[in-house]
Amino acid sequence: MKHYARTLFIALFTGLVGFAAFNALIDPFGVTGAPDIAGLTQRDTRLYGDGGRVHVGDRLARGGDGSILLGSSRTVDGFPHEPTGWPGEIYNAGMRGTNIFELSQAMVLAARNRPLRCVVIGLDLDEFGTHSKAKATYWLSTLNDGNRPLSMTRVSLSPNTFGASLQLMADNIGGGSPRVPWAETYPAGAQRQRYESGVRGIYGFYLGYNFDPGRVALFERALEALTANGVQVIGFIHPLHAWREEALFRSGRSDTYFEMRQALTEVFDRHAAASPDNACVEGGGAVLWDFSGYRDFAALPAPAPDQSAAHANFYEPSHYLPHIGQAMLDTLRGDTGPDSVTGIRLEPGNLAASADAIRTRRQRWLDTTDGLAATALFDALEAAGPQAETETPQFLNRDDRRSLEDKISRIAPGRAGR
């Protein structure tokens, strides 16, 4: 019996080691540093197969970036992966489907490394709702505990990694690649259908949305820690196509949107006086910009019912194209050339006037042909009796706050010359 048990244990242990070694060698998330194998692993097609958490978390833990760009899929897909013109360059650290809990952890993890000088972070209502806290691979990644060796062990033993490893090999052998969310041309009417289905879905999401001030407080704690250590934090509120913004107003969530703008304005204002060691933009330690609110570039008419040419700025109502993201970065650093986009630096003194300007721009858009078409769509949607999209609320707990404080305690002492 003992011999049988020993043999079984050795077999199981050998299988587990082999499983982990296979995942570490294929390295679909780009964390182990395994050498590329031509025709098998050379093309990194699955770095964002988990939304990017494992790859981005490892990159932030390794450090070396002077500036990082954080945010959700709007950042992943809405900015170039190698933005240009930024002082000292900037790494696109966006992660799909993320929220302010994960983003706050990422901010503080990156601040453990002395080269970090600036964090640019995209924000909107999605980040501050109770509908989500962390995706499954967050707990595998270095974002969880900041421990790279332990994270690589978790990742190597994960069935998710095994699936990504197999897909990576299939991509390299067969020439496949992940789907790019935008194209130059579409089947006639496909974009219009995407716009209409997109706003129907987001309308239900907004009906069931709950804003969480506790998430704002967690973000402020991360922002406070970075600005106190000489890192400049530059926030911006994401632009959305006018159709999605109208879903927010028609669902009755406009007051929540303006509440979020006010809360973020107050947070950034409280830390604006902090002195950054090597600022990337003007405005002090904490700077907040707003590119939302029926801006001209976001109010271009939705694709026509038979249109095949790509929309100029948005591939669907929630996601803008990379040239818009690049233009926003240009605006942040003061480049107001012909390719820049309009926005406003939010401060307590202009908050009320800027809110009035949004309402004015909305009313002007509602009177356009595109605005009338969207109004008809929402009228029909309301008449059909839409259902709120509800999820069990996920509130932040003591362990969540403790994990952030643990990372704050490990911010590099004397970083950036302090």
TAHUPE-V227028 format. One record per backbone hydrogen bond with DSSP energy under -1.0 kcal/mol. NH is the residue of the N-H (numbers start at 1). CO is the residue of the C=O. If there is no record, write none. Layout:
nh=NH co=CO
nh=NH co=CO
This chain:
nh=5 co=1
nh=6 co=2
nh=7 co=3
nh=8 co=4
nh=9 co=5
nh=10 co=6
nh=11 co=7
nh=12 co=8
nh=13 co=9
nh=14 co=10
nh=15 co=11
nh=16 co=12
nh=17 co=13
nh=18 co=14
nh=19 co=15
nh=20 co=16
nh=21 co=17
nh=22 co=18
nh=23 co=19
nh=24 co=20
nh=25 co=21
nh=26 co=22
nh=27 co=23
nh=30 co=27
nh=40 co=37
nh=41 co=37
nh=42 co=37
nh=45 co=43
nh=49 co=46
nh=51 co=48
nh=56 co=52
nh=57 co=53
nh=58 co=54
nh=59 co=55
nh=60 co=56
nh=61 co=57
nh=62 co=58
nh=63 co=59
nh=68 co=118
nh=69 co=91
nh=70 co=120
nh=75 co=72
nh=76 co=72
nh=77 co=73
nh=89 co=86
nh=91 co=67
nh=93 co=69
nh=93 co=91
nh=95 co=71
nh=96 co=51
nh=98 co=95
nh=100 co=127
nh=103 co=99
nh=104 co=100
nh=105 co=101
nh=106 co=102
nh=107 co=103
nh=108 co=104
nh=109 co=105
nh=110 co=106
nh=111 co=107
nh=112 co=109
nh=113 co=110
nh=116 co=113
nh=117 co=66
nh=118 co=66
nh=119 co=232
nh=120 co=68
nh=121 co=234
nh=122 co=70
nh=123 co=236
nh=127 co=124
nh=128 co=125
nh=130 co=210
nh=138 co=135
nh=139 co=136
nh=141 co=137
nh=144 co=141
nh=146 co=142
nh=151 co=147
nh=152 co=148
nh=153 co=149
nh=154 co=150
nh=155 co=151
nh=156 co=152
nh=157 co=153
nh=158 co=155
nh=162 co=158
nh=163 co=159
nh=164 co=160
nh=165 co=161
nh=166 co=162
nh=167 co=163
nh=168 co=164
nh=169 co=165
nh=170 co=166
nh=171 co=167
nh=172 co=168
nh=173 co=169
nh=174 co=170
nh=175 co=171
nh=186 co=308
nh=189 co=307
nh=190 co=187
nh=193 co=189
nh=194 co=190
nh=195 co=191
nh=196 co=192
nh=197 co=193
nh=198 co=194
nh=199 co=195
nh=200 co=196
nh=201 co=197
nh=202 co=198
nh=203 co=199
nh=204 co=200
nh=205 co=201
nh=206 co=202
nh=207 co=203
nh=208 co=204
nh=209 co=206
nh=212 co=128
nh=215 co=212
nh=216 co=212
nh=217 co=213
nh=218 co=214
nh=219 co=215
nh=220 co=216
nh=221 co=217
nh=222 co=218
nh=223 co=219
nh=224 co=220
nh=225 co=221
nh=226 co=222
nh=227 co=223
nh=228 co=224
nh=229 co=226
nh=230 co=227
nh=231 co=226
nh=232 co=117
nh=233 co=285
nh=234 co=119
nh=235 co=287
nh=236 co=121
nh=237 co=289
nh=238 co=123
nh=241 co=317
nh=242 co=298
nh=245 co=241
nh=246 co=242
nh=247 co=243
nh=248 co=244
nh=249 co=245
nh=250 co=246
nh=251 co=247
nh=252 co=249
nh=253 co=248
nh=257 co=253
nh=258 co=254
nh=259 co=255
nh=260 co=256
nh=261 co=257
nh=262 co=258
nh=263 co=259
nh=264 co=260
nh=265 co=261
nh=266 co=262
nh=267 co=263
nh=268 co=264
nh=269 co=265
nh=270 co=266
nh=274 co=271
nh=277 co=230
nh=285 co=272
nh=285 co=274
nh=287 co=233
nh=289 co=235
nh=290 co=344
nh=291 co=237
nh=307 co=304
nh=310 co=184
nh=315 co=319
nh=316 co=319
nh=319 co=316
nh=321 co=313
nh=324 co=321
nh=325 co=78
nh=325 co=321
nh=326 co=322
nh=327 co=323
nh=328 co=324
nh=329 co=325
nh=330 co=326
nh=331 co=327
nh=332 co=328
nh=333 co=329
nh=334 co=331
nh=335 co=330
nh=340 co=337
nh=344 co=290
nh=346 co=288
nh=350 co=347
nh=354 co=350
nh=355 co=351
nh=356 co=352
nh=357 co=353
nh=358 co=354
nh=359 co=355
nh=360 co=356
nh=361 co=357
nh=362 co=358
nh=363 co=359
nh=364 co=360
nh=365 co=361
nh=366 co=362
nh=368 co=365
nh=372 co=368
nh=373 co=369
nh=374 co=370
nh=375 co=371
nh=376 co=372
nh=377 co=373
nh=378 co=374
nh=379 co=375
nh=380 co=376
nh=381 co=377
nh=382 co=378
nh=383 co=379
nh=384 co=380
nh=385 co=382
nh=389 co=204
nh=394 co=130
nh=401 co=397
nh=402 co=398
nh=403 co=399
nh=404 co=400
nh=405 co=401
nh=406 co=402
nh=407 co=403
nh=408 co=404
nh=409 co=405
nh=411 co=408
nh=415 co=412
nh=417 co=414
nh=418 co=415
